């Protein structure tokens, strides 16, 4: 696995919603997709052989997550930093 320090994850919209820039269906889909990605990242548990995780930035969900070792299992997971993107993380 490559040694990445930071990974930015950008969501896309459905092809049928590409022209609907400000419609409810387009924004709703984009919001739901961003939320699901953030939830999946929060549930991720790295394989035991993994020694580090890159910082993940999901701009559309305003989430910044870092890898942290769970002491009771010794495995790496992602935890939100609580800072979001307002602290200038790029």
C-alpha positions as CSV (number, residue, x, y, z in Angstrom):
1,X,0.0,0.0,0.0
2,X,1.4,3.4,-0.9
3,X,2.3,5.8,1.9
4,X,-0.2,8.6,1.6
5,X,-0.3,11.5,4.1
6,X,-3.6,13.0,3.0
7,X,-6.4,11.8,0.8
8,X,-9.2,14.1,-0.5
9,X,-12.4,12.4,-1.3
10,X,-14.8,14.3,-3.6
11,X,-18.3,13.2,-4.3
12,X,-19.9,13.4,-7.8
13,X,-23.5,13.7,-8.8
14,X,-25.6,11.3,-10.8
15,X,-25.3,11.7,-14.6
16,X,-29.0,12.5,-14.9
17,X,-28.7,15.3,-12.3
18,X,-25.7,17.0,-13.9
19,X,-27.7,19.9,-15.5
20,X,-29.7,20.5,-12.3
21,X,-27.2,22.6,-10.5
22,X,-29.5,24.0,-7.8
23,X,-32.5,21.7,-7.8
24,X,-33.6,19.8,-4.7
25,X,-33.0,16.3,-6.2
26,X,-29.4,17.2,-7.2
27,X,-28.4,18.7,-3.9
28,X,-30.2,16.0,-1.9
29,X,-28.4,13.3,-3.8
30,X,-25.0,15.0,-3.3
31,X,-25.7,15.5,0.5
32,X,-26.8,11.9,0.9
33,X,-23.7,10.6,-0.9
34,X,-21.4,12.7,1.2
35,X,-23.1,11.6,4.4
36,X,-22.8,7.9,3.4
37,X,-19.1,8.2,2.5
38,X,-18.4,9.8,5.9
39,X,-20.4,7.0,7.7
40,X,-18.4,4.3,5.8
41,X,-15.1,5.9,6.7
42,X,-16.2,6.0,10.4
43,X,-16.9,2.3,10.3
44,X,-13.7,1.3,8.6
45,X,-11.2,-0.9,10.5
46,X,-7.8,-1.3,8.9
47,X,-6.2,-4.8,8.6
48,X,-3.9,-5.7,11.5
49,X,-0.9,-5.4,9.2
50,X,-1.6,-1.7,8.5
51,X,0.7,0.6,10.5
52,X,-0.7,4.1,9.5
53,X,-3.7,5.6,7.8
54,X,-3.7,8.8,5.8
55,X,-5.7,11.8,6.9
56,X,-9.0,11.8,5.0
57,X,-10.7,15.0,3.9
58,X,-14.3,14.9,2.6
59,X,-15.0,18.5,1.6
60,X,-18.7,18.0,0.7
61,X,-19.3,16.6,4.2
62,X,-17.1,19.1,5.9
63,X,-15.2,16.2,7.5
64,X,-11.5,15.8,8.4
65,X,-10.7,12.3,9.7
66,X,-7.4,10.9,11.1
67,X,-6.3,7.4,11.8
68,X,-6.3,6.4,15.5
69,X,-5.4,3.1,17.2
70,X,-8.1,1.4,19.2
71,X,-6.3,0.4,22.4
72,X,-8.6,-2.5,23.2
73,X,-8.1,-4.1,19.7
74,X,-4.8,-2.6,18.5
75,X,-6.3,-1.9,15.1
76,X,-6.4,1.5,13.3
77,X,-9.7,3.2,12.6
78,X,-10.7,6.7,11.5
79,X,-12.0,9.3,13.9
80,X,-13.3,12.8,13.1
81,X,-11.0,15.6,14.2
82,X,-14.0,17.8,15.1
83,X,-12.4,20.7,13.2
84,X,-14.1,20.2,9.8
85,X,-12.7,22.4,7.0
86,X,-13.1,25.7,8.8
87,X,-9.5,25.4,10.2
88,X,-8.0,25.7,6.7
89,X,-7.0,22.1,6.2
90,X,-6.4,21.6,2.4
